[in-house]
Amino acid sequence: MTGSEPLLVDTGRGFSIRSGARWLYSSRAPETAPVEAARTATILPETLYLIPSPCLWYGAAELLERLPPSSALLGVEAVPELLALAASSLAKSGLEGLSGGRVALARCSGAVAAYRGMEAALGLRFRRVVVVRLSAGDRLDEAAYRAALAAVEGDVSLRFRNRLALIRMGRLWTRNVVANLGAVDWPSVGPLRGDGRPIVVCGAGPSLDAAIPALRARRDELFVLACDTASGALALSGVTPDAVVCLEGQIYNLEDFLPLGGRRPRFVADLSAHPSTFRAATGGTSLVLSEYAETRFLSRLSLAGLPLTAVPPLGSVGVLAVRLASALGGPVLVAGLDFAFEPGRTHCAGSPADLRSRRLESRLCKAESAWNASFRDGVRPIGAGSGEWLTDPALSMYAELAASELRGLEAYDLRCGAGAPLPIRAPLADVAGSAEAVIDAAVRSARDSASAGRRAGTISVAAGPGACRLRAAAFLRGELELAETVAAALRGGSDEQTLRGLLLEADFMYCHFPDPERVTALEDDALRRVAAEAAYWRGRLEAAIETADGRR
């Protein structure tokens, strides 16, 4: 900031703004440059055009005129005086009325809430963000405008990726939720409590091999929270996890648990995980629920009185494990969460991928799938430790999510410099290079926390199994009744308002559609698809209710 209040200056060819010695528009022809920027901006559908410091909104009308109906403008201001000026100029310009709500102004700190509000009000879903700079006002507080842009871009990107995942996997996730609600062994469900020991989050990356000897030697001093894919490798190495985090909605991860044998760690299972996961959880279960879609179905489930801990849709079991570790409290150590791999070696020894590769190995074929992974499209090297490590777009995305979860935690690195860079707020200067020393530092910190009276955290809550069974069955019956009501309305006809209200409540039947907005718009082909879904979900819900009642 310059410390000088921005001043309006009449140039004779329109008003400009000066802050100290800096002009935010030209001192000769203030409208020329912003109008030209608006006329040359790339125009795309389903796009949020972010205007940092719109000031007098020069060029905004020209930009709005070029936009398709699925795109909108959001101006963000960090400087209070410019925010007041921009709000006044926007009101006088009439842009809000002409745009039909597709122009808005917000503080930088409220940019994410503002764009989400626009989406909700307009019924839009932005796929990307394009920045159009119409003034030099962002130079007065560049960090604030950069932060606003990063927040909006990150949120739009994450929600769009989640939308793509929902299209591909949403029906399966909802099907698993329904099936699991009917089949969960409620007497085995309970909370997972931290016990004051440092929590080691173990992924199945190659770096886990280097950490296992230290984990084995110091096992009693550590709480081992393993990702599902790492659980078998740890068990085969003599390190039985205290708890295993399970997220996978498909059946492929069932082989992760085979090496556990008679060991009975507690499972922290997402309710959308494959039902076989719950059958493998012989040591008890703590339930979490990824809110994989913004639906009324999941909102009703969260209010059903069941012992569920809601978590955001993180996509990666490793990122979810970090989130749960932070909830348990105490220092967190990271091992095997590499979000990268070495050429020809994608997983640690003893993981399902490694064991599968060894079974297929011959004199002329070694680690074929791992080497193929090294040459996939999008794979690129990253600089981490000695030697070359590789990453790809998906792993990079999960590394960013893990980094956001780790920021602010007291986190220690047991990866010995391997893998994608993660923010570690540990005193590495005096402990680097020794897994034992890293563990020593974490153990000392945990003891200090205990001495200071800090309590460990808990995942999920305790609840009576009988009440849980009744509540789960009641929830399923309510969803079945809703599905039958929707089916009847589609068969026999209903007024538009009533039908639209029913469909909004029954969003679990079509949230995975690539075009769910066409359902609530009551378009004929979309309604025919919903009718087919209603029959499908009726069968699924009836089967789950029969299981819950002990009839299957």
N, C-alpha and C positions, 0 to 999 in steps of 0.2 A: 504494500500500500504506500501511496505517496504522502498520505496525511492531509492532502488538499481536497476540499469538497468539490465534486464535479460541478461545473458551471455551464449553463446553457449560453451559447454565443450565437447571435444573429450574424451570419456571414454575408447577408444580402442575397444569397442563393439557397436559403434554408438554414435551419438551426444546426449547429454542431455542438459538441460537448468538449470542454477542456478540463483536465484535472492536473493542476500544477502546470508543468511545461508540456504535458502530454495531451495531444488531440486524439479523441476517441473516434472522430470522423474527420474527414478532410476539412481544412480551414477555408477552402475555396468552394468546393462543390460536394457537400457532405453526402448527398444521396447517390452520387454516381457509382462509387465502388460497391456499396452493398447491393444496389439494384443489379449491377453486372454480375456479382457473385451469385445472386439468386437466379439469374437467367442462365447461368452456365453450370449450375449444380446438377449433378447426376440425379435423375428422377427414377425412383423404384417403387413398386407396390409394397404394401405391408411394412412400411418403413417409418420410424420415428426420426424426424429431422430435429436435431438438437441445436439450438442457437445459444451459444455462450454469450451472455451480456447483450441482450437485444436492444437495450437502451431506448431509442426512439422508434424502433421497429422498421427502420428503412429497409426495403427489399423484401419484407415479410409478405406483403400483399402479392408481389410478383412471384414469389416462391409458392405461396399457397395456390395461386391460379394454375400452376403447372402440376400440382400434386394429384394423383389418383385418389378416389374416395377412401381407399384403405390406408392412406398415410396421413400424418399429422405433424404439427409443429409444437415444440416445447421450448420456451425460452427459460434460461436459468440465470439467476443473478446472485452474486455473493456480497456485493457492496450495498449496504442499506439505502444509501442515497440513490443509487442507480436502480435498485428494486422499486423504490417509490416512483421514480421517474418513468420506468418501464411500465408500471401498472397504470399510471395516469395516461401515458401515451397509447397504451393498448385500448383503454376505455374510450378515448377520443377517436381512435382510428376506425372503430366499428368492425374490426377484424373478427372479434369473438362472435358477433351476430352473423356476419357473412360466412364464417367458416362452419357453422353448425356444430360448434364445440370442438373443432379440430385445431384450435390454437389455445395454448395455455401458458401461464407464467408461474414459476416457482422459485423459491430459494434453492440454492445449490444443495443444501442439506436435505431438502424435501423432494429432490428430483425423482427418486424411485417411486415414492408414493404418488406424486403428481402424474407420472406417465401411466401407472397402474390405474389411477382414477379415470384417466382418459380412455383407456382400454375398456373399462367396465361401462362407462357412460355411452361410449360409441359402439360397443359390441365388436371391437377390433382386437386383433392380436398381432403385435409388431414382431417381425422376424429379424430386424437389424436396426442399427442406429447409424445415421449419417450426420456428421457435424458440418454446419454451414456457418461460417464466421462472418457476421455482418457489421461488426464494430471492433474496435480495439479495447473495449471495456474489460475483456478477460485478462489483459495485461496488468490490471490493478491488483489482482489476487490470483495469480496463475495456478497456485496449488489447489485452491478451492474449486476452480472450474475443472481442473484435471481430475480431481477426486469425484466430482459430480458425474463427469463423463464416464469415468471408469466404473462407478457404481451402476449407472444405467446400462452401459454396455454389458457388464458382467451379469446383471439381472436378466436382461433380454436374452443374452446368449444361453444362460443356464435354463431359463424357462423354455426356450425353443428346443434345446437339446432334450429337456424332460418331456416336451410335447412329442418329439419324434420317438422317444423311448415308450411313451404311453401308447402311441399308435401301434407300435410293434408288440408291446408286452402287456398293455393295460388289461385286456380281457383275461389273460392268464393270471395276472396278479389278483384281480377281483375274484376269479374262480377259486384261487387258492385261499383267499380270505374267507369266502363262503364255506369251502370244504373244511378248513381248519377250525372255524368256529363250531362246526358240528362235531368235530372229532377230537378236539384238544382234551387231554387228560387233566382236568382242572385240579385234582388233588396234588399234582406234581408241579403246578404253576406257583411261583412265588417270586419275591424280590431277590436281586443280586446286590449284595452289600460289599462295599470296599472295607478292607480290614486294617487299613493304615500302612500296608506295605506299598512300595513303589509298584506301579502297574506297567508291565512290559507288554506293549502291543506288538504281536508277531504276525507279519505277513509271510507269504511263501516266496519272496524274492530270493535271488542267489545269496544276498548278504546274510541270510539267516544262518547259513552254514558256519560262518565265522563267529556268530554270537552264541551258538548252542553250547560250546564247552563252558563258557562263563555262566550261562543260564543253568546248566546242570550243576555246576559247582556251588552256585549260590541259590539253589532252587527254593529253599525254605524262607529266604528273605524277600522273595518276589511274588507278586500276584501276576500270573501269566494269563493274559487275555489274547487268545489266538483267533485269527481269521479261520474260517472253515477249511480253506485249502492248506493252511499251515498246521492244522491240528494233528494230522497223521504223521507228518515229518517230525514234529516235536515228540510225539508218543514213541516213534521208532527210535529216537535218540535218547530216550529215558527221561523226557521232560513232559509230564502229564499236565495239560493246561488246567487252570482253575475254572476257566469258562471259555466257551467257543462261540464266536459270533457268526450267525447264519443269516444270509440275505437272499441267496439264489432262488429264483422262482421256478427254475427248470430242474429236472431230475438229475442232470449231469453231475452235480456236486455230491451225490450220494456216496461215491467212492472215496471222498475226502475222509469219511468217518470209519472206513473199514479197518485201518491200522489201530484204531483206538482199542479194539478187542474188548476186554472186560473193564477197561477204564471208564469211569462215569463222571466226566466233567459236566458242569452245568451248561446248558445251551442258552444263549441269548438269541432268540429266534424272532425274526420279523414275521408278523402274521401273514404276510404275502409270500413267504417262502414256500417251497414245495412241501406238500403234506408228508412226504417221506422223511423230511428233516425232523419232524415232530416224533415220528416213530423211532428215529435213531436216538432221541434225547432221553436216554435211560437215567440220567443223573439229575433230572428236573429241568424246568424251563422258566425263563423270564421272558416276558413278551414285550416286543416293541412293534410299532406300526409306522412304516414309512408312508408319509402323506403324498403318495405318488401322483395324486391329482387333486385339484381344488373342486371337490364334489360334495354334494349334500349327503351322499351315501357315507363317505368317510367322516363327515361332521356328525352324523347320527351315531355312527359307531363309536366315535370318541366320547360321546355322551351316554353310552349304554351302560356305564357303571362297571366296566371290565378292567382288570389290572393291566392296562396297556400304557406304555410310554411312547408318546408321539415323537417322531423324528422327521426332519425334512428329507426330501428325496435325494440322497447323496450319491446313489448309483454304484458306489464301490464299497465292498465289505470292509476294505482297509480304512476308508474314510469314516465309515460308520463306527468301526472299532475305536478310532481315535476320539470320536464324539462321545462314545460311551465311557471310555477311559477318563475323559475330563469330568464326566458326571460322577464317577466313583471317587474323585478327589485324589489328592496326593501327587507326587512327581510321576511323570510319564516317561517311559523309555521306549524307543522305537527300534525294532529289529525286523529286517526282512520286508519292510514297507519301502520298496525301492522305486516303484513306478518307473522302472527302467530295467534293462537287462543287458547281459554281456553277449557278444556275438556267439551264437551256438548254445547259449545257456539261459533259458528264460525263467526257470524256477529252481528252488533249493533241492538238495538231495532228499529223497523220500517223499516228495510231493507227488500227487497223482500224475502230473505231467512228466515228471522225471521217471517214475516207475513205469509208466506206459512206454516211454521212449526206450528204456532199458529192455523191456520185453520184446520190442520190435527190432532191437539192435542186431546187426549181423556184421560180417567182416567188411562188407562194402557199404553199409548203411548205418551211420551213427548220428543220433540226435537230429533226425531229418526235420521234424516239425520245428525244433528250436532254430535250426539254420534257416528254414523257410521263413520264419518270423523275422529274421534279421534282414531279409530282402523284400519285405512287404512294401507296398506303396505307402509313402508318408513317414517311413522310418528314418530317423536322423540321429546323428551322434550328439551327446551332451558331454560337457566337461565335468567329471566328478571323480576325484581320486586318481589313482594310477590306472592306466589302461583306458580303453574306449568303452563307454556305455551307450546304449541306444534307447531311444524313446519313440513314441508315435503320438498322433493327435489325441487318442483316447487316454493313454497313460499320462500325457502332459496335462490334460484336463483334470484327471484325478489327482495329480500332484498339486495342482493349484488349489483344489478343494481341500486336500489334506493340509496344505500350508495355511489356509484360512482357519482351519480347525485348531491348528497348533499354535497360532499366534496368541500370545498372552499366557500360554501354559508354561509351567516349569518342565521343559522337555529335554531329554538326554538322548544322544544318538549312539546306538549300538551297531550302526551299519559300517563303521570304520571308514567313513568317507565315501561309501558306495552309493549308487543310485541318484535319483533326482534331488536337487538341493531343496531342503526344507528348513523353515525358520526354527532354529533350536536356541532357546533362551537358557543355555546351560553354560557354566563357567568352564568352557573347553580348554582354556589356556593351561590349566594345571592338570587336566585329566585326559587330554586327547591322546589317542594311540593305544589305550589300554581299556578293554572292555571291563576288566575287573575294577579299574579305577573309576570308570563311569558309574558302575553299579554302587561302588563305595559312596560316591557323592550323592546319588539318589537316596540311598539308605539313610545317610546322615540327615539329609533334608527331611525325609519322612519322619525320622525320630524327633527332629526339632519341631515339626508340625504337631506331632502328638503331644510333645511337652507343652506346646503353646495352647493346647486344648482344642485344636481344630478337629472337627469330626469328618469321618469318611462319608461319601455319598452313597446313594442307593438308586438302582435301576428297577423300575416297576414298583408295585406296592403289594402288600398282602391283602388277600380277599378270600372269603369263604368259598370253597369249591362248589357247594350246593347252590349258593346264590349266583355264582358265575355261570353255572350250567343253565339255570333258569333264565338269566339275563341274555345269554347267548342265543338260547332257543327263542326267546321273545323277540329279539332283534331279527332273527331269520324269518320268523313268522310275519313280522311287520313288512319285511322286504318282499316276501312272497305275496302278501295281500296287495302291496303296491304294484307288483308285476302283473297280477291278475286284473287289477283295476285298469291299468294302462291297456292291457290286451283287450279288455271288454270295451273300453272307450274307442280303440282303433277299429274294432269289429263293428260296433253298433252305432258309431258316430257320436260326436260330442261337440258342444260349442267350443269355439277356438280358445276362449279364456280358460275354461276348465281343462281342456286338453293340454294347453301349454303349461298350466300349473302342475298337472300330473307328470308331464315329461321332465320338468325342472327337478321335481323330487326324485324321479327314477333315473337320474343321470348315470348310474352305474351301468345301465344297459347300452349306453352309446358314447361314454366319455372317451372310448378308444377309437371312435370314428375319426377319420382324417378331417371331416367337415361337420363337427357336432353342432355348429351354429345353424346348419340347415334343418336340424331336427326341431329346434325351438322356433324356427321360422315356418314350421309346418309344411315343408315341401314334400310332395307326394312320394318321391322315390325314397327320401330319408325316412318317412313314416313307415313305408313298407319294410325297410331294413329293421326298424325298431320293433315292428310286429314279429318278425322272425326272432329277434333277440329276446323278446318277452317270452316266447315259447321255450327258448333255450334256458333262460334263467329260471323259469318256473321249474323245469326239471332239476336243475342244479340245487335250487333252494329246497325243494321237496326232499331230495336225497340227503342234504345236510341236516334237515330237521329230523328225518328218520334216524340218522346216525346219533344225533344229540339225544333222541328219545330212547336209544338202545334198540331200535327196530332193525338195524342193519349191522 
